[in-house]
Amino acid sequence: MNIEFNKNEDVNKQLVYELKTRLKKVYQGGGEKNAAKQKEKGKLLARERIAYLIDKDSDFLEVGAFTADGMYAEQGGCPSAGVVCGIGYVSGRQCMIVANDATVKAGAWFPMTAKKNLRAQEIAMENRLPVIYLVDSAGVYLPMQDEIFPDKEHFGRMFRNNAIMSSEGIVQISAIMGACVAGGAYLPIMSDEAMIVDKTGSVFLAGSYLVKSAIGEEVDNETLGGATTHCEISGVTDYKHPNDQACLDSIKNIMSMLGTPQIAGFDRITPVKPKEKEEELYGIFPENRDKPYEMMDIINRLVDGSEFEEYKKGYGQSIVCGLGRIEGWAVGIVANQRKVVKSKKGEMQFGGVIYSDSADKASRFIMNCNQKKIPLVFLQDVTGFMVGSRSEHGGIIKDGAKMVNAVANSVVPKFTIVLGNSYGAGNYAMCGKAYDPRLIYAWPTAKIAVMGGSQAAKTLLQIQEASLKAKGELITPEKQAELLKEITDKYDSQTTPYYAASRLWVDGIIDPLETRKVISMGIEAANQSPIIKKFSVGVIQT
């Protein structure tokens, strides 16, 4: 019996159980009472609409389920930022689906709602995915309008993206299934086609109350902007349907007639399962973020047939690079080695740390994958770049810059999975959110921060102690311990995957056993967007 394996397995399965429990709560949206109100109107809920729309027994990859988690407490919370987004299959065609959740503040837009919608559009634009908007929203949440309305990455960027996507031939279909008010009215009408549900759907720049206060006209919302008005008088909407189901059936029918997309041509063969048991990931991955482990044990449970062509195996060993397949798709994998290794020069290298030789190797491998048109997968468990005089004299900044350059300028699609640590510049070099991964998901074991908790807490403690001493306050050992605990607890709470997911630093948190599916669906999406940009790294440090 392997006690360490069993301990890891227990802890990781408990983390997955916690993940699924938290997701169940998120899926409830604004709660049973608000859901009942929607049902009384004859409407399906947001997640029910998506379930009805997508192909039976097909996968749905949700983006941003934990967005705004733990945020907006003073406003009563905003589960999933009041909108459900994800990649699904409609009439056999992969697409991005965006559905307002009217159980959450009537589907009103909070600051994180805008960020999440823009992320969904970004994924659609990068991968040329058709977009289906299921609109049911009261518009901007007015008490926070200053945080959502005027800036470049705010509410208005949505409509700019509508226009850009339309000009680039990316199909957009909107269904007005509830309220669609003010600036939000432009989203469905700037789509290629807009349909509306009779009696429950309405669209107008100003509702009846605002119309009365602005110009004194008394008119009800149905006459102002209901389905009959817009399908038979204004011509604003294209199709009128009696209920949600008929509306969604119409979308399915339209999607079934789309022309075949151009493809990027990424290589795929018949998928096979890994020879090594995927379930063993739970026992292999350490419950302690500081413990070493063999990254190849992880890779062999992710790649088809557990077959992996390792690149420069004996050189730059703190990063593992190589070619394999995931669900049949050819991929280049860049992963942090977490065990201590010894170079041929006799240097002992810590696991999870990027050294000059590993940065050099990874840079060349990334460039090779761009040359071969092979998508890249980054498996992050990185504590950063090596520090100290030996590394600085050896040019670690130069070699690190070379790796960051190669990642930043890659034209093949990149996919990032944060397994464990994701600290400092290591996050950047291993394709963190700032480096445009097509998708970035985290395991429940992930930790994302500028540096590890213990180092950060001690640094912050020194700063706080200096400040208190400057004020003449005496720091007793007890006071020091109290301050350290307070700082550590706060810092650690900000490094969890849930904190990251709530702010969309990652697209979601997944069970490790979903990793292959996420990567495969991501490459399938990316394959609909031919690479048109030439790979060039510009002036690179050598």
C-alpha positions as CSV (number, residue, x, y, z in Angstrom):
1,M,0.0,0.0,0.0
2,N,1.3,3.5,-1.0
3,I,0.3,5.7,1.9
4,E,1.4,8.9,0.2
5,F,-0.6,8.0,-3.0
6,N,-3.7,7.2,-0.9
7,K,-3.3,10.5,1.1
8,N,-3.0,12.5,-2.1
9,E,-6.0,10.6,-3.6
10,D,-8.2,11.4,-0.6
11,V,-7.3,15.1,-0.6
12,N,-7.7,15.6,-4.3
13,K,-11.0,13.7,-4.5
14,Q,-12.3,15.9,-1.6
15,L,-11.2,19.0,-3.6
16,V,-13.2,17.7,-6.6
17,Y,-16.2,17.0,-4.4
18,E,-16.0,20.6,-3.1
19,L,-15.7,21.8,-6.7
20,K,-18.9,19.9,-7.7
21,T,-20.7,21.1,-4.6
22,R,-19.9,24.7,-5.3
23,L,-20.9,24.3,-9.0
24,K,-24.3,23.0,-7.9
25,K,-24.8,26.1,-5.9
26,V,-23.8,28.3,-8.8
27,Y,-26.2,26.5,-11.1
28,Q,-29.1,27.6,-8.9
29,G,-28.5,31.2,-10.1
30,G,-30.7,33.6,-8.2
31,G,-32.4,30.8,-6.3
32,E,-35.7,28.9,-6.3
33,K,-37.9,31.9,-5.6
34,N,-36.6,33.9,-8.6
35,A,-36.6,30.8,-10.8
36,A,-40.3,30.3,-9.9
37,K,-41.1,33.8,-11.1
38,Q,-39.5,33.1,-14.5
39,K,-41.4,29.8,-14.8
40,E,-44.7,31.6,-14.1
41,K,-44.1,33.7,-17.2
42,G,-43.8,30.5,-19.2
43,K,-40.1,30.9,-19.7
44,L,-37.3,28.4,-19.5
45,L,-34.3,29.2,-17.2
46,A,-31.0,30.1,-18.8
47,R,-29.4,26.7,-18.3
48,E,-32.6,24.9,-19.4
49,R,-32.5,27.0,-22.6
50,I,-28.9,25.9,-23.3
51,A,-29.7,22.2,-22.5
52,Y,-32.7,22.3,-24.9
53,L,-30.6,24.0,-27.6
54,I,-27.5,21.9,-27.7
55,D,-27.3,18.4,-29.3
56,K,-28.5,15.5,-27.1
57,D,-25.7,13.8,-25.2
58,S,-23.1,16.4,-26.5
59,D,-20.5,18.2,-24.3
60,F,-20.9,21.7,-23.1
61,L,-17.7,23.5,-22.0
62,E,-18.8,26.2,-19.7
63,V,-16.7,29.4,-19.5
64,G,-16.7,31.5,-16.4
65,A,-19.0,29.5,-14.1
66,F,-17.4,31.0,-11.0
67,T,-17.3,34.6,-12.4
68,A,-18.1,37.1,-9.6
69,D,-18.0,34.3,-7.0
70,G,-17.8,36.0,-3.6
71,M,-18.1,39.5,-5.2
72,Y,-20.9,42.1,-4.9
73,A,-21.9,41.0,-1.5
74,E,-23.5,44.4,-0.7
75,Q,-25.7,44.0,-3.8
76,G,-26.7,40.5,-2.8
77,G,-24.2,38.7,-5.0
78,C,-24.2,37.9,-8.7
79,P,-23.8,34.1,-9.4
80,S,-21.9,33.5,-12.6
81,A,-22.1,37.3,-13.2
82,G,-25.8,36.7,-14.2
83,V,-24.9,35.1,-17.6
84,V,-24.1,31.5,-18.7
85,C,-21.5,31.2,-21.4
86,G,-19.8,28.2,-23.0
87,I,-18.9,26.2,-26.1
88,G,-21.5,23.7,-27.2
89,Y,-22.8,21.8,-30.3
90,V,-25.9,22.9,-32.1
91,S,-27.0,20.9,-35.1
92,G,-23.5,19.4,-35.1
93,R,-21.8,22.7,-35.3
94,Q,-19.5,24.0,-32.5
95,C,-20.5,27.4,-31.3
96,M,-20.4,29.9,-28.4
97,I,-23.6,30.3,-26.5
98,V,-24.3,33.3,-24.2
99,A,-27.5,33.2,-22.1
100,N,-28.6,35.9,-19.7
101,D,-29.8,34.5,-16.4
102,A,-32.9,36.5,-15.5
103,T,-33.0,34.9,-12.0
104,V,-30.0,37.0,-11.1
105,K,-31.0,40.7,-10.7
106,A,-33.3,40.3,-13.8
107,G,-30.2,39.6,-15.9
108,A,-28.7,43.0,-15.2
109,W,-25.1,43.7,-16.2
110,F,-22.6,44.1,-13.4
111,P,-18.9,45.0,-14.2
112,M,-17.9,41.3,-14.2
113,T,-20.9,40.5,-16.5
114,A,-19.3,42.8,-19.1
115,K,-15.9,41.2,-18.7
116,K,-17.4,37.7,-19.0
117,N,-19.4,38.6,-22.1
118,L,-16.3,40.1,-23.7
119,R,-14.3,36.9,-22.9
120,A,-17.0,34.8,-24.6
121,Q,-16.8,37.1,-27.7
122,E,-13.0,36.9,-27.6
123,I,-13.1,33.1,-27.7
124,A,-15.6,33.3,-30.5
125,M,-13.5,35.8,-32.5
126,E,-10.2,33.9,-32.1
127,N,-11.7,30.6,-33.2
128,R,-14.3,32.0,-35.6
129,L,-17.1,30.3,-33.7
130,P,-20.7,31.2,-34.5
131,V,-22.3,33.0,-31.5
132,I,-25.8,32.4,-30.2
133,Y,-27.1,35.1,-27.8
134,L,-30.1,34.2,-25.6
135,V,-31.1,37.6,-24.4
136,D,-33.1,38.2,-21.2
137,S,-31.7,41.2,-19.4
138,A,-32.8,44.4,-17.7
139,G,-29.6,46.2,-19.0
140,V,-26.9,47.9,-17.0
141,Y,-27.0,47.6,-13.1
142,L,-27.5,51.4,-12.6
143,P,-25.9,51.7,-9.1
144,M,-22.6,50.6,-10.7
145,Q,-22.9,52.2,-14.1
146,D,-19.6,54.1,-13.6
147,E,-17.8,50.7,-13.5
148,I,-19.5,49.3,-16.6
149,F,-20.5,52.0,-19.1
150,P,-17.8,54.2,-20.6
151,D,-14.4,52.5,-20.8
152,K,-12.8,50.5,-23.6
153,E,-13.4,47.1,-22.0
154,H,-16.9,48.0,-20.7
155,F,-20.4,47.4,-21.9
156,G,-20.1,49.3,-25.3
157,R,-17.2,47.0,-26.4
158,M,-19.8,44.3,-26.9
159,F,-21.5,46.1,-29.7
160,R,-18.2,47.0,-31.3
161,N,-17.4,43.3,-31.3
162,N,-20.8,42.5,-32.8
163,A,-19.9,44.8,-35.7
164,I,-16.4,43.4,-36.1
165,M,-17.5,39.8,-36.1
166,S,-20.2,40.5,-38.6
167,S,-17.7,42.1,-40.9
168,E,-15.4,39.1,-40.6
169,G,-18.2,36.6,-41.4
170,I,-18.6,35.2,-37.9
171,V,-22.3,34.2,-37.7
172,Q,-24.3,35.7,-34.8
173,I,-27.9,34.8,-34.0
174,S,-29.9,36.4,-31.2
175,A,-33.1,35.3,-29.5
176,I,-34.9,37.9,-27.4
177,M,-36.5,35.8,-24.8
178,G,-37.2,38.4,-22.1
179,A,-36.4,42.0,-21.5
180,C,-33.8,43.7,-23.7
181,V,-33.4,47.3,-22.7
182,A,-31.5,50.5,-23.5
183,G,-28.0,50.0,-24.8
184,G,-28.4,46.2,-24.5
185,A,-31.0,46.4,-27.3
186,Y,-28.2,46.9,-29.8
187,L,-26.7,43.4,-29.1
188,P,-29.5,41.3,-30.7
189,I,-30.1,43.9,-33.5
190,M,-26.4,44.1,-34.4
191,S,-26.4,40.3,-34.8
192,D,-27.0,38.8,-38.2
193,E,-30.5,37.6,-37.3
194,A,-32.8,38.4,-34.4
195,M,-35.8,36.4,-33.3
196,I,-38.3,37.2,-30.5
197,V,-40.6,35.3,-28.2
198,D,-44.2,36.6,-28.2
199,K,-45.5,38.1,-25.0
200,T,-42.3,37.5,-23.0
201,G,-39.7,39.1,-25.3
202,S,-39.4,42.9,-25.6
203,V,-36.8,45.2,-27.0
204,F,-36.6,49.0,-26.7
205,L,-34.2,51.8,-26.0
206,A,-36.3,53.1,-23.2
207,G,-39.1,51.3,-21.2
208,S,-42.5,52.7,-20.5
209,Y,-41.6,54.4,-17.2
210,L,-38.6,56.2,-18.8
211,V,-40.7,57.2,-21.9
212,K,-43.3,58.8,-19.7
213,S,-40.8,60.7,-17.6
214,A,-38.8,61.8,-20.7
215,I,-41.6,62.8,-23.2
216,G,-44.8,62.3,-21.2
217,E,-46.1,59.5,-23.4
218,E,-48.1,56.8,-21.8
219,V,-47.6,53.4,-23.4
220,D,-47.2,49.8,-22.2
221,N,-44.1,47.8,-22.8
222,E,-45.8,45.3,-25.2
223,T,-47.0,48.1,-27.5
224,L,-43.7,49.9,-27.1
225,G,-41.4,47.0,-28.1
226,G,-43.1,43.6,-28.0
227,A,-42.9,40.8,-30.7
228,T,-45.8,42.1,-32.7
229,T,-44.5,45.6,-32.8
230,H,-41.0,44.6,-34.0
231,C,-42.0,41.8,-36.3
232,E,-45.0,43.6,-38.0
233,I,-44.5,47.3,-37.6
234,S,-40.9,48.3,-37.0
235,G,-39.2,45.4,-38.8
236,V,-36.5,45.4,-36.1
237,T,-36.7,41.6,-35.5
238,D,-36.8,38.8,-38.1
239,Y,-38.7,35.9,-36.6
240,K,-41.6,35.7,-34.1
241,H,-42.1,32.6,-32.0
242,P,-44.9,31.6,-29.6
243,N,-42.6,30.2,-26.9
244,D,-39.0,29.5,-25.9
245,Q,-39.0,26.0,-27.3
246,A,-40.1,27.1,-30.8
247,C,-37.6,29.9,-30.7
248,L,-34.7,27.5,-29.9
249,D,-35.9,25.0,-32.5
250,S,-35.7,27.8,-35.1
251,I,-32.1,28.5,-34.1
252,K,-31.3,24.8,-34.4
253,N,-32.8,24.8,-37.9
254,I,-30.7,27.8,-39.0
255,M,-27.6,26.3,-37.5
256,S,-28.1,23.1,-39.5
257,M,-27.8,25.1,-42.7
258,L,-24.5,26.9,-42.1
259,G,-21.8,26.3,-44.7
260,T,-18.7,24.3,-43.7
261,P,-16.0,26.5,-42.1
262,Q,-12.5,26.7,-43.4
263,I,-10.1,24.8,-41.2
264,A,-6.6,25.4,-39.9
265,G,-5.6,21.9,-40.6
266,F,-4.3,20.7,-37.3
267,D,-3.5,17.0,-37.4
268,R,-5.9,14.5,-35.8
269,I,-6.1,10.8,-35.9
270,T,-8.5,8.3,-34.2
271,P,-8.3,9.0,-30.4
272,V,-7.2,6.4,-27.9
273,K,-7.2,6.4,-24.1
274,P,-3.9,6.8,-22.2
275,K,-2.4,3.4,-21.3
276,E,-1.8,4.6,-17.8
277,K,-5.0,5.1,-15.7
278,E,-6.3,8.6,-15.7
279,E,-7.8,8.2,-12.3
280,E,-4.3,7.8,-10.8
281,L,-3.9,11.6,-11.3
282,Y,-5.6,12.0,-7.9
283,G,-3.0,9.9,-6.2
284,I,0.1,11.2,-8.0
285,F,-0.5,14.9,-7.6
286,P,0.7,15.9,-4.1
287,E,-1.7,17.5,-1.7
288,N,1.2,19.7,-0.5
289,R,2.2,22.4,-3.1
290,D,5.9,22.2,-2.1
291,K,6.3,18.5,-2.6
292,P,8.2,17.2,-5.6
293,Y,6.7,14.7,-8.1
294,E,7.5,13.4,-11.6
295,M,5.7,15.5,-14.3
296,M,6.0,12.6,-16.8
297,D,3.6,10.7,-14.5
298,I,1.0,13.4,-15.2
299,I,1.7,13.6,-18.9
300,N,1.5,9.8,-19.4
301,R,-2.1,10.0,-18.0
302,L,-3.1,12.8,-20.4
303,V,-1.7,11.8,-23.8
304,D,-3.2,9.2,-26.1
305,G,-1.6,5.7,-25.5
306,S,0.7,7.3,-22.9
307,E,3.0,7.9,-25.9
308,F,5.2,11.0,-25.7
309,E,8.1,12.1,-27.9
310,E,10.3,14.1,-25.4
311,Y,12.4,16.9,-26.8
312,K,16.0,17.5,-25.5
313,K,15.3,15.1,-22.6
314,G,18.7,15.4,-21.0
315,Y,18.9,19.2,-21.3
316,G,17.1,21.9,-19.4
317,Q,15.3,19.3,-17.4
318,S,13.3,21.6,-15.2
319,I,10.9,22.0,-18.1
320,V,9.6,19.0,-20.0
321,C,8.8,19.5,-23.7
322,G,7.6,17.0,-26.3
323,L,5.1,15.9,-28.8
324,G,2.0,13.7,-28.1
325,R,-1.7,13.5,-28.9
326,I,-4.7,14.4,-26.9
327,E,-8.0,12.9,-28.1
328,G,-6.3,12.3,-31.4
329,W,-5.1,15.9,-31.8
330,A,-1.3,16.4,-32.3
331,V,0.0,18.7,-29.5
332,G,3.3,20.1,-28.3
333,I,3.4,20.0,-24.5
334,V,5.4,22.4,-22.3
335,A,5.3,21.4,-18.6
336,N,7.1,22.3,-15.5
337,Q,9.1,19.4,-14.0
338,R,8.5,19.3,-10.3
339,K,11.2,16.8,-9.1
340,V,14.7,17.9,-8.3
341,V,17.0,17.3,-11.2
342,K,20.8,17.3,-11.7
343,S,22.3,18.8,-14.9
344,K,25.2,17.3,-16.7
345,K,27.2,20.3,-15.3
346,G,26.5,18.9,-11.8
347,E,24.0,21.7,-10.9
348,M,21.1,20.7,-8.7
349,Q,17.9,22.3,-10.0
350,F,14.8,22.7,-7.9
351,G,11.5,21.4,-9.3
352,G,9.0,24.0,-10.6
353,V,11.8,26.6,-11.2
354,I,12.7,27.8,-14.7
355,Y,16.5,27.9,-15.3
356,S,18.4,29.4,-18.2
357,D,18.9,26.0,-19.9
358,S,15.2,25.1,-19.6
359,A,14.0,28.5,-20.8
360,D,16.3,28.1,-23.8
361,K,15.0,24.7,-24.6
362,A,11.3,25.7,-24.2
363,S,11.8,28.7,-26.5
364,R,13.2,26.6,-29.3
365,F,10.5,23.9,-28.8
366,I,7.8,26.6,-29.0
367,M,9.3,27.9,-32.2
368,N,9.4,24.4,-33.6
369,C,5.7,23.9,-32.9
370,N,4.9,27.1,-34.8
371,Q,7.0,25.9,-37.7
372,K,5.1,22.6,-37.7
373,K,1.7,24.1,-37.1
374,I,1.2,22.1,-33.9
375,P,-1.0,23.5,-31.1
376,L,0.7,24.1,-27.8
377,V,-0.4,22.9,-24.3
378,F,1.1,24.4,-21.2
379,L,0.9,22.5,-18.0
380,Q,1.7,25.0,-15.2
381,D,3.2,24.2,-11.8
382,V,5.8,26.9,-11.7
383,T,7.3,28.9,-8.8
384,G,9.2,31.3,-11.0
385,F,12.6,31.8,-12.5
386,M,15.8,31.0,-10.6
387,V,17.3,33.9,-8.7
388,G,20.7,34.6,-7.2
389,S,24.1,35.8,-8.5
390,R,24.9,32.6,-10.4
391,S,21.6,32.8,-12.4
392,E,21.9,36.6,-12.9
393,H,25.5,36.3,-14.2
394,G,24.4,33.4,-16.4
395,G,21.8,35.7,-18.1
396,I,18.5,34.3,-16.6
397,I,16.7,37.5,-17.6
398,K,17.8,37.2,-21.2
399,D,16.8,33.6,-21.4
400,G,13.5,34.2,-19.7
401,A,12.8,37.1,-22.1
402,K,13.5,34.8,-25.0
403,M,10.9,32.3,-23.7
404,V,8.3,35.0,-23.0
405,N,8.9,36.4,-26.5
406,A,8.4,32.9,-28.1
407,V,5.1,32.5,-26.2
408,A,3.8,36.0,-26.9
409,N,4.5,35.7,-30.6
410,S,3.2,32.2,-31.2
411,V,0.5,32.0,-33.9
412,V,-0.5,28.4,-33.2
413,P,-3.3,28.1,-30.6
414,K,-2.2,27.8,-27.0
415,F,-4.0,26.1,-24.2
416,T,-3.1,26.4,-20.5
417,I,-3.9,24.2,-17.6
418,V,-2.9,25.4,-14.2
419,L,-2.2,22.2,-12.2
420,G,-0.6,23.7,-9.1
421,N,1.6,26.8,-8.6
422,S,1.5,29.7,-11.0
423,Y,3.8,32.3,-9.6
424,G,5.3,35.5,-10.8
425,A,7.0,35.7,-14.2
426,G,6.7,31.9,-14.4
427,N,3.0,32.5,-15.0
428,Y,3.9,34.7,-18.0
429,A,6.5,32.3,-19.5
430,M,4.1,29.4,-19.2
431,C,1.3,31.2,-21.0
432,G,-0.8,32.8,-18.3
433,K,-3.9,34.8,-19.1
434,A,-2.0,37.8,-20.3
435,Y,-0.4,35.7,-23.2
436,D,-3.7,34.9,-25.0
437,P,-4.3,31.2,-24.4
438,R,-7.4,30.2,-26.4
439,L,-8.6,28.6,-23.1
440,I,-7.1,28.6,-19.6
441,Y,-8.5,26.2,-17.0
442,A,-7.3,25.3,-13.5
443,W,-7.4,22.2,-11.3
444,P,-8.8,22.6,-7.8
445,T,-5.1,22.4,-6.6
446,A,-4.1,25.6,-8.4
447,K,-2.6,28.7,-6.7
448,I,-2.1,31.9,-8.7
449,A,-0.1,34.8,-7.3
450,V,3.0,37.0,-7.8
451,M,4.9,34.7,-5.4
452,G,4.3,31.9,-2.9
453,G,2.3,32.6,0.3
454,S,5.1,32.2,2.8
455,Q,7.6,34.4,0.9
456,A,5.0,37.1,0.3
457,A,3.7,37.1,3.9
458,K,7.2,37.5,5.3
459,T,8.0,40.3,2.9
460,L,4.7,42.1,3.7
461,L,5.3,41.6,7.4
462,Q,8.7,43.3,7.1
463,I,7.0,46.3,5.4
464,Q,4.3,46.5,8.1
465,E,6.8,46.1,10.9
466,A,8.9,49.0,9.5
467,S,5.7,51.1,9.3
468,L,4.7,50.4,12.9
469,K,8.2,51.0,14.2
470,A,8.3,54.3,12.4
471,K,5.2,55.3,14.4
472,G,6.9,54.3,17.6
473,E,5.0,51.1,18.2
474,L,6.7,48.1,19.9
475,I,6.5,44.8,18.1
476,T,6.4,41.9,20.5
477,P,6.9,38.3,19.3
478,E,3.2,37.7,20.0
479,K,2.2,40.8,17.9
480,Q,4.6,39.7,15.1
481,A,3.0,36.2,15.1
482,E,-0.5,37.7,15.0
483,L,0.4,40.0,12.1
484,L,2.1,37.2,10.2
485,K,-1.0,35.0,10.5
486,E,-3.3,37.8,9.5
487,I,-1.2,38.6,6.4
488,T,-0.8,35.0,5.5
489,D,-4.5,34.2,5.7
490,K,-5.5,37.2,3.6
491,Y,-2.8,36.4,1.0
492,D,-3.6,32.7,0.8
493,S,-7.3,33.5,0.3
494,Q,-6.3,35.5,-2.8
495,T,-4.3,32.7,-4.4
496,T,-7.1,30.1,-4.6
497,P,-8.4,28.9,-8.0
498,Y,-11.8,30.2,-6.9
499,Y,-10.5,33.7,-6.4
500,A,-8.8,33.6,-9.8
501,A,-11.9,32.1,-11.5
502,S,-14.2,34.8,-10.0
503,R,-12.1,37.4,-11.7
504,L,-11.8,35.5,-14.9
505,W,-8.0,35.1,-14.6
506,V,-8.9,31.5,-15.6
507,D,-11.9,30.4,-17.6
508,G,-12.9,27.8,-15.0
509,I,-12.0,25.1,-12.6
510,I,-12.1,21.5,-13.7
511,D,-11.8,18.0,-12.4
512,P,-8.4,16.8,-13.5
513,L,-10.2,14.0,-15.4
514,E,-11.8,16.6,-17.7
515,T,-8.4,17.9,-18.9
516,R,-8.3,15.9,-22.1
517,K,-11.9,17.0,-23.0
518,V,-11.1,20.7,-22.4
519,I,-8.0,20.6,-24.6
520,S,-9.7,18.6,-27.3
521,M,-12.8,20.8,-27.5
522,G,-10.4,23.8,-27.6
523,I,-8.4,22.5,-30.5
524,E,-11.5,21.6,-32.3
525,A,-12.7,25.2,-32.0
526,A,-9.3,26.6,-33.0
527,N,-9.3,24.3,-36.0
528,Q,-12.1,26.5,-37.5
529,S,-9.8,29.5,-37.6
530,P,-7.0,29.2,-40.2
531,I,-3.7,30.7,-39.2
532,I,-3.1,33.8,-41.4
533,K,-0.4,35.6,-39.3
534,K,3.2,34.8,-40.0
535,F,5.2,33.6,-37.0
536,S,8.0,36.1,-36.1
537,V,9.7,36.7,-32.8
538,G,11.2,40.1,-33.9
539,V,14.4,41.0,-32.0
540,I,15.1,38.1,-29.7
541,Q,17.7,37.9,-26.9
542,T,20.3,35.3,-27.7
